[in-house]
Amino acid sequence: MYKPFLLTGLFISTMATAQDKMTPELLWKLGRVSGEAVSTDGKTIIYGVSQVNLADNKSEKNLYSIPLAGGAPQQLTNTAGAENDVAVLPGNKIGFSRKGQWWEMSADGSNAVQKTTGEEMQNIRISPDGKHILFSREVKVKKVAGKDFYPDLPKSNVQIYDNLNYRHWDTWEDGNFSHVFYATYNNGEIGTPVDIMADEPYDCPQVPSGGPEDFIWSPDGKSILYVCKKKFGKAYAISTNTDIYEYNIAAKTTRNLSEGMMGYDMAPSFSADGKYITWLSMAHDGFEADKNDVIILDRATGVKTNLTKSWDGTASAVRFSTDSKKIFFLAVLKGTEQLLEITLQKDPGQTTEKHIRQITNGDFDIHDILAQSGNTLVVSRTDMNHAAELYAVDLQKGTLRQLTDVNKATYDRIGMCKVEKRWVKTTDGKEMLTWVVFPPDFDPAKKYPTLLYCQGGPQSALSQFYSYRWNFQLMASQGYIVVAPNRRGMPGHGVEWNASISKDWGGQPIRDYLSAIDDVSKESYVDKSRLGAVGASYGGYSVYMLAGVHENRFKTFIAHDGLFDLKSWYGTTEELWFANWDLGAYWDPANAKTYTHFNPSEYANKWNTPILIVQGGIDFRVPIEQGLQAFQLAQLKGIKSKLLYFPEENHWVLKPQNAIVWQREFFSWLKETL
């Protein structure tokens, strides 16, 4: 059973009015902490705190520093505009980007000076020797707009395509691609930028979720590593084959370091001595949720070694130790995300599974490894009761010491939710971890309405994360018990468990959900007449499926950006590698079961339960017709239903005021129907 862990610390970023439970408004007042950099002597941590201004409908990020040994934080910036790409520079300076330009200031935050002017830059990095600047910028490569083809018709409003991937995530293809540039740099003076991707119709960082980790300097500043999927059109839409490229500045040549490795190759990192490169790699082209292995490349010999080949897990956030003798990484293990290390042998090729050690252990998530200082690693940590804060991990003992405590004032004023780890027997005899989250004032003598939470992905982890939308603390604090199963398809329970959901979306994973809610419903404190199911993306699909097969278990449903009709979804989604791997083409007879037995729209005649449907207008992953079809079905069948439509939101809800509306409608619907 989980013991609530109350945060202690010194820094208070936002004062909360006295109350006894989490609310949507209070959730969005929390400071959002991000680790940024560590001073060259390893004694000071630089971090960011983003605060949402609901009235302005935007957030503001400022920088702070705190001693690694512990002590009071110091605010470094307070100017409008977020500070990103933070770096510690020689001469006790801190560099950062703001509004597309490079700035530098003293370590105490004084003497902030804008060093560059001109065209905006993104993801800015200064080379280790301080002689070059590295950044990304959009460049026009392809003709798309009518005026591109017909300059004499500049007011035409038309887009012309002759290939796939004409739109991605939330943006229509306009012929612009993000490219990596470098230039000489001398105290703010920038030479002529060099586009290392020339006229290639490819992106770096990767769209939609790549960032500055997609291109880095070598320790000697003589080369640049960058991640790119060098495919265009239909080839891009059906492939996950990104590669790691190394560009040599002196020779102006590029080589593919991961050639022949057919899946995602991502997150490259150099050892401090520059002798080795490590990155994350997936084996299969088209499988975006494949096992992520840790690869090491010996630059002298060119030999690549898979360090986690026989390890039954999937890795993330890989990086070298400061002495280049170990590699740190994160992995989801049985419903939590933990820190692990690989001890490299003298010959890295001799490193095996026995050289992998789990460092941390507990009912929390470790993520965002920041930096190492001696025997200490600075990381970010969350649990279902607490948003991200920075912690120092003792690399020998695995113990954690809290560094920042941005939201202490808020958490001191609200009740914490009890979180219980429960093992449920599935219909095929497996043991499934299920998180159960209770209201802060839970009384086992009472009966509570209960929500089955259906996770998206479908292969994303259901761990001790802290979401600002699907927030279990917020749900439980409104008086609901939350049941969150680690159903088939989630990492953390072995590669087979993770992969088994593909082409079985409506099969065992749906039975897993029913097993979880049926098991928890045996408890006397669960009101079996007041059960609801909620979820987004694959979780929304799961809600639509459950609406047709639940046999009156549930009293209400909420589905956000879910897949309602798989055939029309396949015909309108953009990343077809995902659709091909997990479902297969609808015209192939081999996939007939997917488009009949596992298709929610095929169960329309069985829908009879109130449902709230949420849909983003610029969600091109799960396009708008999915939500509209489901709402139209419910309305025409006379089922109590509501459509919550966000014209300017994608697969997520990012604008603060929209998010508050989402949460108010979410709980209003539950209050009305459950």
PyMOL commands that set and color helices and strands:
alter all, ss='L'
color gray80, all
select helices_A, chain A and resi 24-27+146-149+212-214+234-237+348-350+353-355+408-411+472-477+495-499+508-520+538-549+566-570+576-582+589-591+600-606+625-636+656-673
alter helices_A, ss='H'
color red, helices_A
select strands_A, chain A and resi 32-38+44-53+58-67+74-75+84-89+93-98+101-106+113-114+122-126+132-140+167-168+171-172+176-186+189-190+194-195+215-217+223-228+243-248+253-256+265-270+276-281+293-298+304-306+315-320+326-333+336-343+356-358+365-373+376-383+386-394+400-402+419-425+431-437+448-454+481-485+526-536+556-560+611-616+641-646
alter strands_A, ss='S'
color yellow, strands_A
deselect
rebuild
show_as cartoon
